[in-house]
Amino acid sequence: MKLFLYAFMLTTAFNCGSTQNSAEPVADNTTTPTPATQEEQSYILVGTIQKSDLQQAPHNAWFEPNYSSYKPAPEALKTIKNNINDYEIKLFMGTWCSDSQYQVPYFLKLLELSNFDMDNLEMEAVEEDKTLPNDLQKEFDVVYVPTIIFYKDGKEVNRFVEYPQQSLEKDIATIVSGKKYRHSYQ
């Protein structure tokens, strides 16, 4: 029994932390996200990254299809457009993580459709153990990825963690409109 528990703990330590089945479509999205193959996961990015890094091989194999297929709900998008530029955002993700592979392309498309000033977005790609060489993940209390932290006037307002409660755009609309929002691990 101890051996089984040890193997189980080791297996779960190397996933994104989710008990949700990421292969299912997220509510309000019209297509099922495209997961990365084992070969595509073998090359991971670590440290500060840009969207252009995700558009390069091998990451473009999951980034481009998920980005181009994502169709956010119009009402949520309108709320985001009206409020998103009041925020600075820090995003932690893993290029090896299926939740990040699904949610990050969607999130970046949401930002672009909302005319967000991308200079106010900082993205950090973590190792498979969810660490960074400078331990920045500790300062921001990042345990699961993706974690998207929203700041207003220099103070953290809220965060999206790993997977949506309703849909990505509805969760983000709730956060940026100042309504009460609880992520999956609160």
QUIHU-V77189 format. One record per pair of residues at least 24 apart in sequence whose ideal C-beta (glycine too) atoms are under 7 Angstrom apart, sorted by sequence separation. I is the first residue (numbers start at 1). J is the second residue. D is the distance in whole Angstrom. If there is no record, write none. Layout:
I	J	D
I	J	D
This chain:
159	183	6
161	185	6
36	61	6
150	175	6
36	62	4
150	176	7
35	62	7
34	62	5
80	110	6
84	114	5
91	121	7
93	123	7
95	125	6
34	65	4
85	116	6
89	120	6
94	125	7
34	66	6
84	116	5
85	117	6
88	120	5
89	121	5
90	122	5
91	123	5
92	124	5
93	125	6
94	126	5
96	128	5
33	66	5
81	114	5
87	120	7
80	114	5
81	115	7
92	126	6
94	128	7
66	101	7
70	105	7
59	95	6
66	102	6
70	106	5
77	113	6
94	130	7
77	114	7
31	69	4
67	105	4
72	110	6
62	101	4
66	105	4
70	109	5
66	106	7
29	70	6
30	71	5
67	108	7
72	113	7
107	148	6
144	185	7
29	71	7
63	105	5
67	109	5
104	146	6
103	146	5
28	73	5
92	137	6
100	145	5
99	145	7
100	146	5
99	146	6
92	140	7
97	145	5
45	95	5
90	140	7
92	142	5
44	95	5
94	145	5
44	96	5
93	145	5
92	145	6
93	146	4
92	146	6
41	96	5
91	146	6
92	147	5
51	108	6
91	148	5
110	168	7
89	148	6
90	149	5
110	169	6
89	149	7
89	150	6
107	168	6
106	168	5
110	172	6
35	98	6
87	150	5
88	151	4
99	162	5
87	151	6
99	163	6
36	101	6
87	152	6
103	168	6
35	101	6
86	152	6
33	101	7
33	102	4
50	123	7
48	122	7
49	123	5
48	123	7
22	98	4
26	102	7
48	124	6
49	125	5
22	99	6
47	124	7
16	94	7
47	125	6
46	125	6
22	102	6
45	125	4
46	126	7
16	97	4
18	99	6
46	127	6
16	98	6
16	99	4
16	100	7
44	128	7
47	132	7
46	132	7
47	133	7
46	133	7
80	169	7
87	176	6
77	169	6
80	172	6
84	176	5
76	169	4
80	173	5
83	176	4
73	167	7
76	170	5
79	173	4
83	177	5
73	169	5
80	176	6
72	169	4
73	170	7
76	173	4
79	177	5
14	128	6
17	143	7
17	144	4
16	144	6
16	145	6
26	164	6
29	167	7
27	166	6
28	167	4
27	167	4
26	167	6
28	169	7
26	168	6
28	170	7
20	163	5
18	162	5
17	162	6
18	163	6
16	162	6
